[in-house]
Amino acid sequence: MSGHRATIQDVARQSGVSVATVSRALRGKANVAEETRAKVVTVADRLGYQPHTAASWLASGKTMTVGVAAPYFDVWYTGRVLAGVERVLSDAGYDLTVYAAETAEQRDRFAARSASLQTRVDGMLLVDFSPEESQLARLLESRITLVAIGEHVDSVNSLAIDNVTAAIESVRHLLALGHRRIGLLGTQDIHLIESPALTARQAGYSAALRDAGIDPDPALDIDCELSVEGGAEGFDRLLDLPGHPTAMFCLSDETAMGAMGRARALGVSVPNDVSIIGFDGHDLSESFGLTTMCQPARRIGEEAAELLLASIAEPTTPVAHHTVPVDLIVRESTGPPAH
């Protein structure tokens, strides 16, 4: 390594782990196997890698502040992601500043002022923020260190689940139980905020049906809100359809819980009359007996924050896209159709 100062990327490559894992291992953080930690430390020592400390960042003019831009801050998923982000940043001595990016106008305004953010933040996390080409160009021009959460964005480090595959697996669970008429609840935000994650889930829903030889019925696509209230409203609309579905795939657990609550109020049995499956792994999903596609939202936030800190420390680290695994949790809300 003569003439070359070892980087965190060098340690990651020779250890066979991610940059975020190297960062966690060298800072003594949890969820790193001791064997992995020992390997990382050994490689770092051999390469002579010296991680940046908070003190050295301060000396180099860092603000010790990270920004988070997201369309919503009052939904469960974003809250859990932020809880993970805050834990890691707090441990590293960083403050957190939030920026609203719900509407197209807000996203435009945020991108337009991104150059001025250089003096306020050392890095930025984009949570389910889908920048248009012109917005992304401005963000990249600002030279702020970026990490995208929830989708893979060109030229930006990112962490996301595979929403298409996760949705396919969810619908295939219903198909395997014998359901053929399956409703979809919660697509309103696809049109309002052009969410790539929700668009991908909708695509997975359609793909699973087509793979089973079923043409998706547009009448079963209910564009209700991703909320408890939206789930209740969507349930009513599906139930009013002639030949209503025997199962419902909800794009969030909150939507599914709203549908289950409405079913209970109407005396509709879940799963005997209708099966309901959610998406997220909400803290209350077990109490509801809700079958759900569980994504580790808090861990996603932690890993994204670690990746951002590592990228701030080593700005020349190559861009990488990380896919986080999900897990289908089967509970009492799904079962075979009655007929």
C-alpha positions in Angstrom: 0.0 0.0 0.0 3.1 2.2 -0.3 2.2 5.7 -1.5 -1.5 5.0 -1.0 -3.5 6.0 2.1 -5.7 3.0 2.9 -9.4 3.8 2.6 -12.5 2.2 4.2 -13.3 0.8 0.7 -9.9 -1.0 0.8 -10.7 -2.5 4.1 -14.2 -3.6 3.0 -12.9 -5.1 -0.2 -10.2 -7.2 1.5 -12.5 -8.1 4.4 -15.3 -9.3 2.0 -17.9 -7.1 3.7 -19.8 -3.8 3.0 -18.5 -0.4 3.8 -21.3 0.0 6.3 -20.2 -3.2 8.1 -16.6 -2.0 8.3 -17.8 1.3 9.8 -19.9 -0.6 12.4 -17.1 -3.0 13.2 -14.5 -0.4 13.8 -16.8 1.7 15.9 -17.7 -1.3 18.1 -21.4 -1.3 17.2 -23.9 -4.1 17.5 -25.1 -6.5 14.8 -21.6 -7.4 13.7 -20.5 -11.0 14.3 -17.4 -11.2 16.4 -15.7 -13.2 13.7 -16.5 -10.5 11.2 -15.3 -7.8 13.6 -12.0 -9.5 14.2 -11.4 -10.0 10.5 -12.2 -6.3 9.8 -9.9 -5.1 12.6 -7.1 -7.4 11.4 -7.4 -6.1 7.8 -7.6 -2.5 9.0 -4.4 -2.9 11.1 -2.6 -4.6 8.2 -3.5 -1.9 5.8 -2.8 0.9 8.3 -6.3 2.3 7.9 -7.1 5.2 10.2 -10.8 6.0 10.4 -11.8 9.6 10.8 -13.0 10.6 14.2 -15.6 13.2 15.1 -12.8 15.5 16.3 -11.0 15.3 13.0 -14.2 16.0 11.1 -14.9 19.1 13.2 -11.3 20.3 12.6 -11.9 19.9 8.9 -15.0 22.2 9.0 -17.7 19.6 9.2 -21.1 20.7 10.6 -21.8 17.4 12.4 -25.3 17.6 11.1 -27.2 15.3 8.7 -30.3 16.1 6.8 -33.3 13.8 6.0 -35.7 14.6 3.2 -38.9 12.5 3.0 -42.5 12.9 1.7 -44.0 11.9 5.0 -42.8 11.9 8.6 -46.0 10.8 10.3 -46.2 7.2 8.9 -44.9 4.2 10.7 -42.3 3.2 8.2 -40.6 6.6 8.0 -40.8 6.9 11.8 -39.0 3.5 12.3 -36.4 4.4 9.6 -35.7 7.7 11.4 -35.4 5.9 14.8 -32.6 3.8 13.3 -31.0 6.8 11.7 -31.2 8.8 14.9 -29.6 6.0 17.0 -26.5 5.8 14.8 -26.1 9.6 14.3 -26.5 10.2 18.0 -23.8 7.7 18.8 -21.6 9.5 16.3 -22.2 12.9 17.7 -24.4 14.1 14.8 -27.5 16.2 14.8 -30.5 15.6 12.5 -32.4 18.1 10.4 -35.6 17.2 8.5 -36.8 18.6 5.2 -40.3 18.0 3.8 -40.5 16.7 0.3 -44.1 15.6 -0.1 -45.2 17.6 -3.1 -43.5 18.2 -6.5 -43.1 21.9 -5.5 -41.4 21.0 -2.2 -39.0 18.6 -4.0 -38.2 21.2 -6.6 -37.6 23.8 -3.9 -35.4 21.4 -1.9 -33.3 20.5 -5.0 -33.0 24.2 -5.9 -31.6 25.1 -2.5 -29.4 22.0 -2.2 -26.2 24.0 -3.0 -26.8 26.3 0.0 -27.2 23.2 2.2 -23.4 22.5 2.0 -22.9 24.9 4.9 -25.6 23.3 7.0 -25.2 19.5 6.6 -22.4 17.1 5.9 -24.7 14.6 4.2 -28.3 13.9 3.3 -30.6 10.9 3.5 -33.4 10.7 0.9 -36.2 8.6 2.3 -38.6 7.4 -0.5 -37.6 10.6 -2.3 -37.9 10.1 -6.0 -35.9 12.9 -7.6 -36.6 13.8 -11.2 -33.7 14.0 -13.6 -33.3 17.8 -13.1 -33.7 17.5 -9.4 -31.1 14.8 -9.1 -28.7 16.8 -11.3 -28.9 19.7 -8.8 -28.4 17.4 -5.8 -25.3 15.9 -7.4 -24.0 19.4 -8.4 -24.3 20.4 -4.7 -21.7 17.8 -3.9 -23.5 16.9 -0.7 -22.9 13.3 0.3 -26.2 11.4 -0.4 -27.7 8.1 0.5 -31.1 7.1 -0.8 -33.4 4.9 1.3 -36.3 2.9 -0.3 -35.2 2.9 -3.9 -32.0 2.7 -5.9 -31.1 6.0 -7.4 -28.4 6.4 -10.1 -25.1 7.9 -8.9 -26.2 7.8 -5.3 -25.4 5.2 -2.6 -28.7 3.5 -1.6 -30.5 0.8 0.5 -33.8 -0.6 -0.5 -35.8 -3.8 -0.5 -36.8 -5.5 -3.7 -40.4 -4.3 -3.7 -41.4 -6.2 -6.9 -40.2 -9.6 -5.6 -41.7 -8.9 -2.2 -45.1 -8.1 -3.7 -45.0 -11.2 -5.9 -44.2 -13.4 -2.9 -47.1 -11.8 -1.0 -49.7 -12.4 -3.7 -48.3 -15.9 -4.4 -49.1 -16.7 -0.8 -52.7 -15.8 -1.4 -52.8 -17.7 -4.7 -51.3 -20.8 -3.0 -54.3 -20.7 -0.6 -56.6 -20.9 -3.5 -57.6 -17.2 -4.0 -58.2 -16.0 -7.6 -59.9 -12.7 -7.1 -57.5 -10.6 -5.1 -58.0 -6.8 -4.4 -55.2 -4.2 -4.1 -55.5 -1.5 -1.5 -53.4 1.7 -1.1 -52.3 2.9 -4.6 -53.3 6.6 -4.1 -49.8 7.7 -3.3 -48.5 6.2 -6.6 -50.4 9.1 -8.3 -49.8 11.7 -5.6 -46.1 11.4 -4.9 -45.1 9.0 -7.7 -43.6 6.6 -5.2 -41.3 4.1 -7.0 -41.6 1.7 -4.0 -45.4 1.5 -4.3 -45.3 1.4 -8.1 -43.0 -1.6 -7.8 -45.4 -3.3 -5.3 -48.3 -2.7 -7.7 -46.2 -4.2 -10.6 -45.4 -7.2 -8.4 -49.1 -7.7 -7.6 -49.9 -7.7 -11.4 -47.0 -9.9 -12.3 -48.0 -12.6 -9.7 -51.5 -12.7 -11.1 -50.4 -12.9 -14.7 -47.9 -15.7 -13.8 -51.0 -17.6 -12.4 -52.9 -17.0 -15.6 -55.1 -14.3 -14.1 -55.6 -11.0 -15.9 -55.5 -8.1 -13.3 -58.9 -6.5 -12.9 -58.6 -2.7 -12.7 -61.8 -2.6 -10.7 -59.9 -4.4 -7.9 -57.2 -1.7 -7.7 -58.4 0.7 -5.0 -56.5 4.0 -4.8 -57.2 4.7 -1.2 -54.7 6.3 1.2 -51.9 4.4 2.9 -53.6 4.8 6.4 -56.0 3.1 8.8 -58.8 5.4 7.5 -57.8 4.6 3.9 -57.9 0.9 4.5 -61.4 1.1 6.0 -62.6 3.1 3.0 -60.9 0.8 0.5 -62.5 -2.2 2.2 -65.9 -0.7 1.8 -65.3 0.0 -1.9 -64.1 -3.5 -2.6 -67.0 -5.1 -0.7 -69.5 -3.1 -2.7 -68.2 -4.6 -6.0 -70.3 -7.4 -7.5 -68.4 -10.6 -6.9 -66.1 -8.9 -4.4 -62.6 -10.4 -3.9 -61.9 -13.2 -1.5 -58.5 -11.7 -0.6 -56.9 -8.3 -0.3 -53.3 -7.3 -0.7 -52.7 -4.0 1.2 -49.6 -1.9 0.3 -49.0 -1.1 4.0 -49.9 -2.7 7.3 -51.7 0.4 8.4 -54.0 0.1 5.4 -54.5 -3.6 6.2 -55.3 -2.8 9.9 -58.0 -0.3 8.7 -59.5 -3.0 6.5 -59.5 -5.5 9.3 -61.1 -3.1 11.7 -63.8 -2.3 9.1 -64.4 -6.0 8.5 -64.9 -6.6 12.2 -67.4 -3.7 12.4 -69.4 -5.1 9.5 -69.3 -8.7 10.8 -67.2 -9.9 8.0 -64.9 -12.7 9.1 -61.2 -12.5 8.5 -60.0 -14.9 7.0 -63.1 -17.0 6.6 -64.9 -14.4 4.4 -61.9 -12.5 3.2 -58.1 -12.9 3.6 -56.0 -9.8 4.3 -52.3 -9.4 3.9 -50.2 -6.3 4.7 -46.8 -5.0 4.0 -44.2 -3.5 6.4 -44.0 -5.5 9.6 -45.7 -2.9 11.7 -45.2 -3.2 15.5 -48.9 -3.9 15.9 -49.2 -6.5 13.1 -48.7 -9.4 15.5 -51.5 -8.1 17.8 -53.8 -7.9 14.8 -52.8 -11.4 13.7 -51.9 -9.8 10.4 -50.0 -11.7 7.8 -47.4 -9.3 6.5 -44.4 -8.9 4.3 -41.9 -7.6 6.9 -39.2 -5.2 6.0 -36.7 -4.3 8.8 -37.4 -0.5 8.7 -35.3 0.4 11.8 -32.3 -1.6 10.6 -32.6 0.0 7.2 -32.3 3.4 8.9 -29.3 2.2 10.9 -27.5 0.8 7.9 -28.3 3.9 5.8 -26.9 6.2 8.5 -23.7 4.0 8.8 -23.3 4.1 5.0 -23.7 7.9 5.0 -21.1 8.4 7.8 -18.7 6.1 6.0 -19.2 8.0 2.8 -18.7 11.3 4.5 -15.4 10.0 6.0 -14.3 8.6 2.6 -15.9 10.7 -0.2 -14.2 8.7 -3.0 -15.8 5.5 -2.0 -17.5 4.0 -5.1 -21.3 4.2 -5.3 -23.0 1.0 -4.2 -26.6 -0.2 -4.1 -27.6 -2.6 -1.3 -30.7 -4.7 -1.3 -32.1 -5.5 2.1 -33.9 -8.9 2.6 -37.6 -9.1 3.7 -39.5 -11.9 5.4 -43.1 -13.1 4.9 -44.7 -13.5 8.3 -47.9 -15.7 8.0 -50.5 -15.2 10.7 -54.3 -15.7 11.2 -55.5 -13.0 8.7 -55.0 -15.3 5.7 -56.5 -18.6 4.9 -58.3 -20.5 2.0 -61.4 -19.0 0.4 -64.7 -20.2 1.7 -65.9 -21.3 -1.8 
